[in-house]
Amino acid sequence: MSCRRKLSKLLGAVLLAPAAMFAFAQGASQGSGEVTKIDKAGGRVEIRHGGIKALDMPPMRMNFRARDAKMLDGLAVGDKVRFTAEKIDGQFTVTSIGKAP
């Protein structure tokens, strides 16, 4: 691997680390699951997900508020997803979501 490529990877890791630490400090948690229902008008998504330790949440099927309803564009019922969730103003909120590889 070239020196330039190594430097690029290192710089990327350094720039992403503060964002990851901020998300962790704010109580953000990573999860994965399957979309079971989408309410774009209401800005909500129901996900059957595995346990999320940081939120003290066992595996379940749960309705989450989407931080931004546009995040739900491109998702369909049955999609396998990875997401980040936080408890914001007393509501479990998906702050990022994407299809799982």
C-alpha positions in Angstrom: 0.0 0.0 0.0 1.4 3.4 -0.9 2.3 6.0 1.7 -0.3 8.4 0.2 -3.0 5.7 0.6 -2.0 5.0 4.2 -2.1 8.7 5.0 -5.5 9.0 3.4 -6.9 6.1 5.5 -5.4 7.5 8.7 -6.8 11.0 8.0 -10.3 9.5 7.4 -10.2 7.6 10.6 -9.0 10.7 12.5 -11.8 12.8 11.0 -14.5 10.2 11.8 -13.4 9.4 15.3 -14.9 12.6 16.9 -18.3 12.0 15.3 -18.3 8.4 16.5 -17.3 9.5 20.0 -20.0 12.2 20.1 -22.7 9.7 19.0 -21.5 7.3 21.7 -21.5 10.1 24.4 -25.0 11.1 23.4 -26.4 7.6 23.9 -26.6 6.7 20.2 -26.7 3.0 19.5 -26.2 0.8 16.5 -28.8 -1.7 15.6 -29.8 -4.0 12.7 -33.1 -5.5 11.7 -35.8 -5.7 9.1 -38.3 -3.0 8.1 -41.8 -4.1 8.9 -43.8 -0.9 8.3 -43.1 2.6 6.9 -45.2 5.7 7.6 -43.5 8.4 5.5 -46.2 11.0 6.1 -45.8 10.5 9.9 -42.0 10.1 9.7 -42.0 6.7 11.4 -40.5 3.3 10.7 -41.2 0.0 12.4 -38.2 -2.3 12.6 -37.9 -5.9 13.9 -34.4 -5.7 15.4 -32.0 -7.6 17.6 -31.0 -6.5 21.1 -29.5 -3.0 21.5 -27.5 -3.1 24.7 -26.7 0.6 24.9 -30.4 1.4 25.0 -31.1 -1.6 27.3 -33.5 -3.0 24.7 -34.1 -6.7 24.0 -34.9 -8.0 20.5 -38.3 -6.8 19.5 -40.5 -5.2 16.8 -40.6 -1.4 17.5 -41.9 1.8 15.9 -39.2 4.5 15.8 -39.5 8.2 14.9 -37.3 9.2 12.0 -35.1 12.2 12.7 -35.9 13.3 9.1 -38.7 11.7 7.1 -36.5 11.9 4.0 -34.3 9.2 5.6 -37.1 6.7 4.8 -36.9 7.4 1.0 -35.7 4.3 -0.8 -36.6 1.9 2.0 -39.3 -0.8 1.6 -41.0 -3.3 3.9 -38.8 -6.4 4.1 -35.5 -4.5 3.7 -32.7 -5.6 6.0 -31.2 -2.4 7.6 -28.5 -1.1 9.9 -29.5 2.0 11.9 -28.5 4.3 14.7 -31.0 5.1 17.3 -31.1 7.6 20.2 -33.7 8.6 22.8 -34.5 12.2 21.9 -37.1 14.2 23.8 -38.3 10.9 25.4 -38.8 9.2 22.0 -36.7 6.5 20.4 -35.5 8.1 17.2 -33.6 6.7 14.2 -30.9 9.2 13.4 -29.4 7.2 10.5 -30.6 4.2 8.5 -29.4 2.3 5.5 -29.9 -1.0 3.7 -27.6 -3.7 5.1 -25.2 -5.3 2.7 
